[in-house]
């Protein structure tokens, strides 16, 4: 891990006080990114991690949003990135990063010390209607582009070449061809109504639902943790689909999944209904909320009651309940 000898000059930490304009709510802003593409957080600890693809670095912030370190940099060394695309820090212990260019998934601890790089995973393509009946393709086309960690600590990795999600136990990585071919894979070419066209990001909720943002379908595909296709969310209203995030609400003594979708300059909020039918609850217009123009929302997250809105150049933080009522 590298510390911040100069980072306070790089990051402008701006807290906009309440009441400086009529109807304006307090907004915190972190600037200094070049092309921020993903955000993830430890829900328990409140630590925030932002991935900047242009700088090829992970930036860490503590629960007070003060800079707390960074790691990475462009290159092919074990602690460098070529084309980082996504990260997950939700388990509070590990930080996982998909590096499409270096064809690997890199693991750090929460202090951004390098731990390991998951070995290249030879891909499989199906030769029958069952995705478990497959033969091996050369590992040199392995392209992990997104990942998410379940509440049980399992990795759900979105692979670009085969357009499928691969479920892996990071503590028991497959070593033989038989073990690799036994991995759960779904969303691929033979998945019927659940096949992915142009998947961009995967996110697993605490309840175990797997969401995949599919730009080709202009929707979010929903699967259970065993890879069974359940439903889809959106359509024409998600034409500018980017990152997705999940949270929960307590309704009638039951926890319900909430899906947040970065959709152009808006954040679309969907709530789970009966039989996993998600209904659009609200669309957050970010420019009037943040009181400044933005190019696009690249990712979104809810952590400890705060809504995090990531753009290529800045991260904005507002109270979630206030944002959805704005």
C-alpha positions as CSV (number, residue, x, y, z in Angstrom):
1,X,0.0,0.0,0.0
2,X,1.1,3.5,-0.7
3,X,0.2,6.4,1.6
4,X,-0.7,10.0,0.9
5,X,2.4,12.3,0.9
6,X,0.8,14.5,-1.6
7,X,-2.8,13.3,-1.9
8,X,-4.4,16.2,-0.1
9,X,-3.3,18.3,-3.0
10,X,-4.7,15.9,-5.5
11,X,-8.1,15.4,-3.8
12,X,-10.3,18.4,-3.1
13,X,-12.5,17.6,-0.2
14,X,-15.5,19.9,-0.3
15,X,-18.4,19.9,2.1
16,X,-21.2,22.1,1.0
17,X,-23.1,23.4,4.1
18,X,-26.8,23.1,4.4
19,X,-29.0,26.1,3.5
20,X,-26.6,27.9,1.2
21,X,-29.3,27.8,-1.4
22,X,-33.1,27.5,-1.1
23,X,-34.0,23.8,-0.9
24,X,-30.5,22.6,-1.2
25,X,-29.4,19.7,1.0
26,X,-25.8,19.1,2.3
27,X,-23.6,17.6,-0.3
28,X,-20.1,16.3,0.2
29,X,-17.8,16.1,-2.8
30,X,-14.5,14.4,-3.5
31,X,-12.7,15.6,-6.6
32,X,-9.4,14.8,-8.4
33,X,-10.3,11.6,-10.3
34,X,-9.5,11.3,-14.0
35,X,-11.9,8.5,-14.9
36,X,-13.6,7.0,-11.9
37,X,-15.6,3.9,-13.0
38,X,-16.6,2.0,-9.8
39,X,-17.2,2.4,-6.2
40,X,-17.6,-0.2,-3.4
41,X,-17.7,-0.1,0.4
42,X,-17.5,-2.1,3.5
43,X,-21.0,-1.7,4.9
44,X,-20.0,-2.6,8.4
45,X,-16.9,-0.3,8.6
46,X,-18.1,2.5,6.3
47,X,-14.8,2.5,4.3
48,X,-15.1,3.6,0.7
49,X,-13.0,2.4,-2.3
50,X,-13.1,4.1,-5.7
51,X,-11.5,2.7,-8.8
52,X,-10.0,5.2,-11.3
53,X,-9.5,3.5,-14.6
54,X,-7.3,6.3,-16.1
55,X,-4.9,6.3,-13.2
56,X,-5.2,2.5,-12.8
57,X,-5.5,3.0,-9.0
58,X,-7.8,2.2,-6.1
59,X,-8.4,5.1,-3.7
60,X,-9.5,4.4,-0.1
61,X,-11.5,6.8,2.2
62,X,-12.4,6.2,5.8
63,X,-15.9,6.6,7.1
64,X,-15.4,10.3,7.5
65,X,-14.4,10.5,3.8
66,X,-10.9,11.4,4.5
67,X,-8.2,9.9,2.2
68,X,-6.7,6.8,3.7
69,X,-4.4,5.4,1.0
70,X,-4.2,4.2,-2.5
71,X,-2.8,1.2,-4.5
72,X,-2.1,0.2,-8.0
73,X,-0.7,2.1,-11.0
74,X,-0.4,1.2,-14.6
75,X,1.7,-1.8,-15.5
76,X,1.9,-5.6,-15.6
77,X,3.5,-6.2,-12.2
78,X,1.5,-8.0,-9.5
79,X,0.4,-4.8,-7.8
80,X,-0.3,-2.9,-11.1
81,X,-3.3,-2.7,-13.4
82,X,-3.6,-2.6,-17.1
83,X,-7.3,-2.1,-17.6
84,X,-9.1,-2.2,-14.2
85,X,-12.9,-2.2,-14.6
86,X,-14.6,-3.0,-11.3
87,X,-14.0,-3.7,-7.6
88,X,-15.8,-5.2,-4.6
89,X,-15.1,-4.4,-0.9
90,X,-18.4,-5.5,0.5
91,X,-17.2,-8.3,2.8
92,X,-15.2,-5.8,4.9
93,X,-12.1,-8.0,4.8
94,X,-10.9,-8.2,1.1
95,X,-10.8,-5.9,-1.9
96,X,-11.2,-7.6,-5.2
97,X,-10.4,-5.9,-8.5
98,X,-11.1,-7.1,-12.0
99,X,-8.2,-6.3,-14.3
100,X,-9.4,-7.0,-17.9
101,X,-6.1,-6.1,-19.5
102,X,-3.9,-8.2,-17.3
103,X,-6.6,-11.0,-17.4
104,X,-6.8,-11.5,-13.7
105,X,-8.7,-10.8,-10.5
106,X,-6.5,-9.2,-7.8
107,X,-7.0,-9.5,-4.1
108,X,-6.0,-6.9,-1.5
109,X,-6.7,-6.7,2.2
110,X,-8.7,-3.7,3.6
111,X,-5.5,-1.8,4.1
112,X,-4.7,-2.2,0.4
113,X,-1.8,-4.6,0.9
114,X,-1.5,-7.0,-2.0
115,X,-2.5,-10.6,-1.1
116,X,-2.8,-12.5,-4.4
117,X,-4.0,-12.6,-8.0
118,X,-6.5,-15.4,-8.8
119,X,-5.0,-17.7,-11.4
120,X,-6.1,-17.5,-15.0
121,X,-9.3,-19.4,-15.4
122,X,-9.6,-21.5,-18.6
123,X,-13.0,-20.7,-20.1
124,X,-15.5,-23.2,-21.2
125,X,-18.0,-23.2,-24.0
126,X,-21.1,-25.5,-24.1
127,X,-21.4,-28.3,-26.5
128,X,-25.0,-29.1,-25.4
129,X,-27.9,-27.4,-23.9
130,X,-26.4,-27.7,-20.4
131,X,-23.8,-25.2,-19.4
132,X,-22.1,-27.8,-17.2
133,X,-21.4,-30.0,-20.2
134,X,-18.5,-28.1,-21.7
135,X,-15.1,-28.2,-23.2
136,X,-12.1,-26.0,-22.4
137,X,-10.9,-23.0,-24.4
138,X,-7.4,-21.5,-24.1
139,X,-7.1,-19.4,-21.0
140,X,-5.6,-16.5,-23.0
141,X,-9.1,-15.1,-23.7
142,X,-10.1,-14.9,-20.0
143,X,-11.5,-11.3,-19.6
144,X,-12.9,-10.6,-16.1
145,X,-14.7,-7.3,-16.3
146,X,-16.8,-7.1,-13.1
147,X,-17.3,-9.0,-9.8
148,X,-19.3,-9.0,-6.6
149,X,-18.9,-10.8,-3.3
150,X,-21.9,-12.6,-1.8
151,X,-22.7,-12.6,1.9
152,X,-21.2,-16.1,2.1
153,X,-17.9,-14.8,0.6
154,X,-18.3,-16.3,-2.8
155,X,-17.1,-14.4,-5.9
156,X,-19.5,-13.9,-8.8
157,X,-17.2,-12.9,-11.7
158,X,-18.6,-11.5,-15.0
159,X,-16.4,-12.7,-17.9
160,X,-16.5,-10.7,-21.1
161,X,-15.5,-13.2,-23.8
162,X,-18.1,-15.9,-22.9
163,X,-20.6,-13.3,-21.6
164,X,-21.4,-15.3,-18.5
165,X,-21.1,-15.1,-14.7
166,X,-18.8,-17.6,-13.0
167,X,-19.3,-18.4,-9.3
168,X,-16.0,-19.2,-7.5
169,X,-15.0,-19.9,-3.9
170,X,-11.8,-17.8,-3.6
171,X,-10.5,-20.0,-0.8
172,X,-10.8,-23.1,-2.8
173,X,-9.9,-22.1,-6.4
174,X,-10.2,-24.9,-8.9
175,X,-6.9,-26.5,-9.9
176,X,-7.9,-29.3,-12.3
177,X,-9.8,-29.3,-15.5
178,X,-12.6,-31.3,-13.8
179,X,-12.9,-28.7,-11.0
180,X,-12.9,-25.9,-13.5
181,X,-15.6,-27.4,-15.6
182,X,-17.7,-28.1,-12.4
183,X,-17.9,-24.3,-11.6
184,X,-21.3,-22.8,-11.7
185,X,-21.6,-20.7,-14.9
186,X,-24.8,-18.9,-16.1
187,X,-25.9,-16.2,-18.4
188,X,-24.0,-17.6,-21.3
189,X,-25.0,-18.4,-24.9
190,X,-27.2,-21.4,-23.9
191,X,-29.1,-19.7,-21.1
192,X,-32.3,-19.2,-23.0
193,X,-34.2,-16.1,-21.8
194,X,-31.4,-15.5,-19.3
195,X,-28.6,-15.2,-21.8
196,X,-26.6,-12.0,-21.7
197,X,-25.8,-9.8,-24.8
198,X,-23.5,-7.0,-23.6
199,X,-23.1,-7.4,-19.9
200,X,-21.4,-4.6,-18.0
201,X,-21.5,-5.1,-14.3
202,X,-22.6,-7.7,-11.8
203,X,-23.9,-7.1,-8.2
204,X,-25.1,-9.6,-5.6
205,X,-27.5,-8.4,-2.9
206,X,-27.3,-9.5,0.7
207,X,-30.3,-11.8,0.1
208,X,-28.4,-13.6,-2.6
209,X,-30.0,-12.2,-5.7
210,X,-27.6,-11.7,-8.6
211,X,-28.1,-8.6,-10.8
212,X,-26.3,-8.1,-14.1
213,X,-26.5,-4.8,-16.0
214,X,-26.8,-5.7,-19.7
215,X,-26.3,-2.8,-22.1
216,X,-27.3,-4.9,-25.0
217,X,-30.7,-5.6,-23.6
218,X,-31.0,-2.1,-22.0
219,X,-32.0,-3.8,-18.7
220,X,-30.8,-5.5,-15.6
221,X,-31.1,-9.3,-15.6
222,X,-31.9,-11.0,-12.3
223,X,-30.8,-14.5,-11.3
224,X,-30.8,-16.5,-8.0
225,X,-27.5,-17.5,-6.4
226,X,-27.7,-20.8,-8.2
227,X,-27.8,-19.2,-11.6
228,X,-31.5,-19.6,-12.4
229,X,-32.9,-16.7,-14.4
230,X,-35.7,-15.0,-12.5
231,X,-36.7,-11.7,-14.2
232,X,-35.4,-8.6,-15.9
233,X,-35.7,-4.9,-14.9
234,X,-36.1,-2.0,-17.3
235,X,-36.0,-1.7,-21.0
236,X,-36.1,1.5,-23.0
237,X,-35.9,3.6,-19.9
238,X,-32.4,2.2,-19.2
239,X,-30.8,3.3,-22.4
240,X,-27.8,4.9,-20.7
241,X,-27.0,2.0,-18.3
242,X,-23.8,2.1,-16.2
243,X,-23.1,0.8,-12.7
244,X,-25.6,-0.7,-10.3
245,X,-25.8,-1.0,-6.5
246,X,-28.1,-2.7,-4.0
247,X,-29.5,-1.9,-0.5
248,X,-32.4,-3.1,1.6
249,X,-35.4,-1.6,3.3
250,X,-37.5,-2.9,6.1
251,X,-41.2,-3.1,5.0
252,X,-43.9,-4.8,7.2
253,X,-41.2,-6.6,9.2
254,X,-39.6,-8.0,6.0
255,X,-36.4,-7.0,4.3
256,X,-36.8,-6.0,0.6
257,X,-34.1,-5.6,-2.0
258,X,-33.6,-2.2,-3.5
259,X,-31.7,-1.9,-6.8
260,X,-30.1,1.4,-7.8
261,X,-29.2,1.9,-11.4
262,X,-26.8,4.6,-12.8
263,X,-28.7,5.6,-15.9
264,X,-27.2,8.5,-17.7
265,X,-27.4,11.5,-15.4
266,X,-30.1,9.9,-13.3
267,X,-30.2,7.2,-10.6
268,X,-33.2,4.9,-11.1
269,X,-34.4,3.2,-7.9
270,X,-36.3,-0.1,-8.1
271,X,-38.0,-1.9,-5.2
272,X,-38.6,-5.7,-5.0
273,X,-42.2,-6.7,-5.1
274,X,-44.0,-10.1,-5.2
275,X,-42.2,-12.9,-7.2
276,X,-39.1,-10.6,-7.6
277,X,-41.0,-8.2,-9.8
278,X,-39.1,-4.9,-9.3
279,X,-41.1,-1.7,-9.6
280,X,-39.6,1.7,-10.4
281,X,-40.0,3.7,-7.2
282,X,-38.3,7.0,-8.2
283,X,-35.7,8.5,-10.5
284,X,-33.2,10.8,-8.8
285,X,-32.2,13.7,-11.1
286,X,-28.7,14.2,-10.0
287,X,-27.9,17.7,-11.4
288,X,-30.5,19.5,-9.3
289,X,-29.8,17.3,-6.4
290,X,-26.0,18.0,-6.5
291,X,-26.5,21.6,-7.7
292,X,-24.0,21.3,-10.5
293,X,-23.7,19.8,-14.0
294,X,-22.3,16.3,-14.4
295,X,-21.4,14.4,-17.5
296,X,-22.8,11.0,-16.4
297,X,-23.2,8.8,-13.3
298,X,-20.8,5.9,-13.6
299,X,-21.7,4.0,-10.4
300,X,-23.8,4.3,-7.3
301,X,-23.9,2.8,-3.8
302,X,-25.8,3.2,-0.5
303,X,-23.7,2.9,2.7
304,X,-24.8,3.6,6.2
305,X,-27.7,5.8,5.1
306,X,-25.7,7.8,2.5
307,X,-26.1,7.8,-1.2
308,X,-22.8,7.8,-3.1
309,X,-23.0,9.1,-6.7
310,X,-19.8,8.5,-8.7
311,X,-19.0,10.5,-11.9
312,X,-15.8,10.3,-13.9
313,X,-14.2,13.3,-12.1
314,X,-15.9,13.3,-8.7
315,X,-17.7,11.4,-5.9
316,X,-20.8,13.1,-4.3
317,X,-22.4,12.0,-1.0
318,X,-25.9,12.9,0.1
319,X,-28.3,11.4,2.6
320,X,-30.2,8.6,0.9
321,X,-33.6,9.3,2.3
322,X,-33.3,13.0,1.4
323,X,-32.2,12.2,-2.1
324,X,-35.2,9.9,-2.9
325,X,-37.6,12.6,-1.6
326,X,-35.9,15.4,-3.4
